[in-house]
Amino acid sequence: MAAMKPRTGDGPMEVTKEGRSLIMRVPLEGGGRLVVELKADEAAELQECLAGVTS
């Protein structure tokens, strides 16, 4: 049987491209990760929304 990695919320936020989608992984308080699949246009819209509240 193959060794399995433990699932933890530790680690940085990351985004990877898989096929035509972008996969965003966000660590959560208390452990675990939020995994969101986005299309390129959805990622651009998210970027605009975040820029509006962080500037």
N, CA, C and O of each residue as an XYZ file, in Angstrom:
220
protein
N       0.844     -1.175      0.000
C       0.000      0.000      0.000
C       0.892      1.242      0.000
O       1.904      1.286      0.699
N       0.521      2.218     -0.764
C       1.307      3.447     -0.852
C       1.126      4.290      0.402
O       0.054      4.308      1.005
N       2.183      4.980      0.780
C       2.106      5.890      1.932
C       1.234      7.080      1.575
O       1.264      7.568      0.445
N       0.462      7.541      2.539
C      -0.417      8.688      2.301
C       0.087      9.883      3.100
O       0.543      9.739      4.234
N      -0.001     11.047      2.501
C       0.378     12.273      3.184
C      -0.778     12.719      4.074
O      -1.939     12.580      3.689
N      -0.480     13.248      5.248
C      -1.566     13.756      6.085
C      -2.167     15.016      5.473
O      -1.457     15.808      4.853
N      -3.455     15.202      5.643
C      -4.123     16.400      5.139
C      -4.087     17.458      6.221
O      -4.717     17.307      7.268
N      -3.357     18.523      5.974
C      -3.286     19.611      6.943
C      -3.546     20.915      6.232
O      -3.462     20.997      5.006
N      -3.862     21.928      7.001
C      -4.068     23.262      6.454
C      -2.778     24.037      6.358
O      -2.763     25.170      5.876
N      -1.683     23.432      6.817
C      -0.401     24.123      6.776
C       0.055     24.292      5.343
O      -0.232     23.468      4.475
N       0.764     25.369      5.118
C       1.296     25.610      3.792
C       0.721     26.882      3.206
O      -0.256     27.430      3.718
N       1.326     27.344      2.141
C       0.907     28.613      1.548
C      -0.345     28.476      0.686
O      -0.729     27.379      0.280
N      -0.962     29.611      0.421
C      -2.036     29.648     -0.568
C      -1.375     29.391     -1.912
O      -0.276     29.885     -2.163
N      -2.030     28.626     -2.781
C      -1.426     28.344     -4.076
C      -2.491     28.232     -5.155
O      -3.647     27.903     -4.889
N      -2.070     28.514     -6.369
C      -2.941     28.361     -7.529
C      -2.141     27.607     -8.592
O      -1.002     27.960     -8.899
N      -2.759     26.563     -9.145
C      -2.120     25.798    -10.203
C      -3.066     25.704    -11.386
O      -4.285     25.785    -11.233
N      -2.491     25.533    -12.564
C      -3.296     25.372    -13.769
C      -3.396     23.895    -14.079
O      -2.385     23.203    -14.196
N      -4.619     23.417    -14.210
C      -4.862     22.016    -14.554
C      -5.837     21.995    -15.729
O      -7.029     22.253    -15.567
N      -5.316     21.687    -16.897
C      -6.146     21.720    -18.103
C      -6.575     23.150    -18.392
O      -5.736     24.046    -18.487
N      -7.866     23.363    -18.531
C      -8.387     24.707    -18.803
C      -8.784     25.444    -17.534
O      -9.217     26.595    -17.600
N      -8.644     24.800    -16.380
C      -9.080     25.389    -15.120
C      -7.901     25.823    -14.270
O      -6.777     25.355    -14.451
N      -8.178     26.726    -13.339
C      -7.228     27.130    -12.314
C      -7.738     26.553    -11.002
O      -8.921     26.683    -10.686
N      -6.859     25.921    -10.240
C      -7.220     25.332     -8.956
C      -6.564     26.168     -7.863
O      -5.338     26.266     -7.795
N      -7.397     26.772     -7.002
C      -6.905     27.612     -5.913
C      -7.081     26.848     -4.610
O      -8.171     26.361     -4.310
N      -6.000     26.746     -3.833
C      -6.032     26.066     -2.532
C      -5.694     27.085     -1.449
O      -4.629     27.702     -1.464
N      -6.621     27.245     -0.514
C      -6.468     28.246      0.547
C      -6.490     27.529      1.896
O      -7.472     26.861      2.217
N      -5.410     27.658      2.702
C      -5.426     27.032      4.026
C      -6.467     27.711      4.919
O      -6.673     28.922      4.844
N      -7.114     26.916      5.758
C      -8.151     27.427      6.648
C      -7.698     27.368      8.099
O      -6.902     26.508      8.475
N      -8.207     28.284      8.908
C      -7.934     28.235     10.338
C      -8.555     26.966     10.890
O      -9.671     26.606     10.516
N      -7.854     26.298     11.761
C      -8.367     25.065     12.335
C      -8.034     23.838     11.504
O      -8.430     22.728     11.859
N      -7.315     24.018     10.404
C      -6.905     22.892      9.576
C      -7.763     22.738      8.335
O      -8.873     23.265      8.255
N      -7.241     22.022      7.394
C      -7.945     21.799      6.145
C      -7.635     22.865      5.115
O      -6.954     23.849      5.402
N      -8.139     22.657      3.929
C      -7.919     23.606      2.840
C      -9.210     23.769      2.063
O      -9.968     22.818      1.872
N      -9.442     24.989      1.623
C     -10.548     25.282      0.729
C     -10.002     25.150     -0.686
O      -9.029     25.817     -1.035
N     -10.611     24.302     -1.501
C     -10.160     24.091     -2.878
C     -11.259     24.591     -3.798
O     -12.405     24.148     -3.717
N     -10.889     25.544     -4.698
C     -11.848     26.157     -5.611
C     -11.329     26.005     -7.034
O     -10.163     26.289     -7.307
N     -12.193     25.558     -7.939
C     -11.851     25.467     -9.350
C     -12.436     26.684    -10.059
O     -13.633     26.951     -9.950
N     -11.601     27.420    -10.782
C     -12.011     28.644    -11.466
C     -11.665     28.576    -12.938
O     -10.696     27.928    -13.335
N     -12.465     29.250    -13.739
C     -12.117     29.486    -15.137
C     -11.321     30.786    -15.178
O     -11.344     31.554    -14.217
N     -10.617     31.040    -16.282
C      -9.772     32.233    -16.392
C     -10.572     33.517    -16.213
O     -10.096     34.446    -15.561
N     -11.783     33.591    -16.779
C     -12.576     34.812    -16.641
C     -13.068     34.994    -15.199
O     -13.196     36.126    -14.732
N     -13.338     33.914    -14.503
C     -13.737     34.007    -13.097
C     -12.566     34.477    -12.236
O     -12.754     35.251    -11.297
N     -11.356     34.010    -12.556
C     -10.168     34.442    -11.821
C      -9.917     35.930    -12.036
O      -9.539     36.632    -11.098
N     -10.122     36.420    -13.256
C      -9.940     37.848    -13.543
C     -10.962     38.683    -12.769
O     -10.629     39.751    -12.256
N     -12.199     38.201    -12.685
C     -13.236     38.906    -11.926
C     -12.898     38.917    -10.434
O     -13.096     39.930     -9.762
N     -12.391     37.798     -9.913
C     -11.973     37.725     -8.517
C     -10.840     38.704     -8.252
O     -10.819     39.367     -7.215
N      -9.901     38.797     -9.180
C      -8.780     39.724     -9.039
C      -9.279     41.162     -8.942
O      -8.796     41.927     -8.107
N     -10.233     41.535     -9.779
C     -10.800     42.888     -9.736
C     -11.497     43.152     -8.404
O     -11.347     44.229     -7.828
N     -12.253     42.177     -7.915
C     -12.964     42.337     -6.649
C     -11.984     42.514     -5.490
O     -12.190     43.361     -4.621
N     -10.916     41.711     -5.479
C      -9.932     41.802     -4.403
C      -9.150     43.113     -4.480
O      -8.822     43.702     -3.450
N      -8.854     43.566     -5.688
C      -8.126     44.831     -5.844
C      -8.955     45.994     -5.309
O      -8.406     46.954     -4.768
N     -10.267     45.908     -5.458
C     -11.151     46.969     -4.983
C     -11.188     47.101     -3.471
O     -11.427     48.194     -2.959
N     -10.957     46.017     -2.743
C     -11.019     46.081     -1.279
C      -9.656     46.117     -0.613
O      -9.565     46.369      0.588
N      -8.593     45.868     -1.369
C      -7.258     45.880     -0.767
C      -6.468     47.140     -1.088
O      -5.394     47.357     -0.527
N      -6.981     47.957     -1.969
C      -6.254     49.196     -2.340
C      -6.638     50.350     -1.453
O      -6.127     51.457     -1.623
